[in-house]
Amino acid sequence: MRRRDAADWVNTLVRADVRATAAYHVADARGMVKLDAMENPFALPADLQSLLGERVATAALNRYPDPQATALSASIRSTFGIDPRWGILLGNGSDEIIQMLIAGVSGPGCCVLAPAPSFVMFRLISQWLNVRFEEVALRSDFQLDVPAMREAIRLHRPRLIFLACPNNPTGNLFDEASLRAVLEAADALVVIDEAYLAFASRDHTALLDEYPNLLIMRTLSKLGLAALRLGYLIGDPRWIAEFDKIRLPYNIGTLNQVAAAVALEHFAVLDAQTRLIVSERARVFVRLQADARLHCWQSEANFLLVRPHAASARAVHAGMARRGVLVKCLDGGHPLLANCLRLTIGAPAENDAMLAALDAELASQS
Ligand SMILES: *Cc1c(COP(=O)(O)O)cnc(C)c1O
């Protein structure tokens, strides 16, 4: 009998839907102005880098990490003023928290629901966990379509609903009345993803008191700490205790715990960077709003969504890349994002380079 090679084994044993899936693609940004992934553009100041080096140097690499990340959890609580009544769960990025949430509620007939367009990980992680995912189109002004959400809730009976607020990639907050309408209609756990809280005019912790089916998810990724992969979930400790049971032991490595603690001890530095990004967003928005060749939406996040009127977003994206500026082209995804580009707000000089590259491409294409 012929020996089976790895391809035979893979074809027999790996799920067909997994084999049919394309790997998650991250564009190569070497040497470019990188404005495609909502990163904070600023490095830590030199004195903080040295302090980080000292703390990391003495970390006990031979030991497993503190499984509860006790010091870091306390530091997150105090930095972000989290009410002691709420429990907190740390994840290796919000991505891992999304995975724990879905894994924790999934079972036969389970369905996860989110508006669309929204954060792609809600759909991808559902698929990876073999859980049905349903989406409800946002209105053309990117607000929640409450009647359609109610109908989808009635029809699909989701157990888990994700609402990114501010939403990615549209940049807006959903209005509070429609969030409440969804919370009230849902016979489900509702998770508000506040990844862009630092750039927004509103948070949702006050709703935790009113809605016991609500949890709030956040991340340090957009605050200048994307490399650490650190997200957290807050809400009623009875919810948190259950999801904590399916958290992989030691999911937050010691180096990440140490580095995050150093950064949060000096949170004023990150906060000042964030405020500069917000003021840059206002400056770039004024420029883009005055540009008759495109539409630019208002944003509560660290990016702006734009739609060229005449030029092709794909061609503009490729042309900007040739000019050394990497942004995100959203054309071909959701119909509401047809011909749209997402521009992450970077440092002032990066934003100038981005505006110049965009201007040159719009000029050359019309
Ligand atoms: C960027 C982003 C996150 C962050 O994910 P991490 O895994 O914490 O880096 C979460 N939610 C939304 C909507 C985002 O845009």
Ligand as a Chemical Component Dictionary entry (heavy atoms), coordinates in Angstrom:
data_LIG
# 
_chem_comp.id                   LIG 
_chem_comp.type                 NON-POLYMER 
_chem_comp.pdbx_formal_charge   0 
_chem_comp.three_letter_code    LIG 
# 
loop_
_chem_comp_atom.comp_id 
_chem_comp_atom.atom_id 
_chem_comp_atom.alt_atom_id 
_chem_comp_atom.type_symbol 
_chem_comp_atom.charge 
_chem_comp_atom.model_Cartn_x 
_chem_comp_atom.model_Cartn_y 
_chem_comp_atom.model_Cartn_z 
_chem_comp_atom.pdbx_ordinal 
LIG C1 C1 C 0 -8.373  46.899 16.415 1  
LIG C2 C2 C 0 -9.633  46.348 16.969 2  
LIG C3 C3 C 0 -9.593  45.473 18.050 3  
LIG C4 C4 C 0 -8.275  45.108 18.672 4  
LIG O1 O1 O 0 -8.010  43.783 18.649 5  
LIG P1 P1 P 0 -6.731  43.265 19.472 6  
LIG O2 O2 O 0 -6.819  41.810 19.272 7  
LIG O3 O3 O 0 -6.939  43.679 20.898 8  
LIG O4 O4 O 0 -5.521  43.909 18.889 9  
LIG C5 C5 C 0 -10.783 45.008 18.582 10 
LIG N1 N1 N 0 -11.959 45.405 18.071 11 
LIG C6 C6 C 0 -12.030 46.254 17.040 12 
LIG C7 C7 C 0 -13.358 46.698 16.542 13 
LIG C8 C8 C 0 -10.872 46.731 16.448 14 
LIG O5 O5 O 0 -10.948 47.548 15.400 15 
# 
loop_
_chem_comp_bond.comp_id 
_chem_comp_bond.atom_id_1 
_chem_comp_bond.atom_id_2 
_chem_comp_bond.value_order 
_chem_comp_bond.pdbx_ordinal 
LIG C1 C2 SING 1  
LIG C2 C3 SING 2  
LIG C2 C8 DOUB 3  
LIG C3 C4 SING 4  
LIG C3 C5 DOUB 5  
LIG C4 O1 SING 6  
LIG O1 P1 SING 7  
LIG P1 O2 DOUB 8  
LIG P1 O3 SING 9  
LIG P1 O4 SING 10 
LIG C5 N1 SING 11 
LIG N1 C6 DOUB 12 
LIG C6 C7 SING 13 
LIG C6 C8 SING 14 
LIG C8 O5 SING 15 
# 
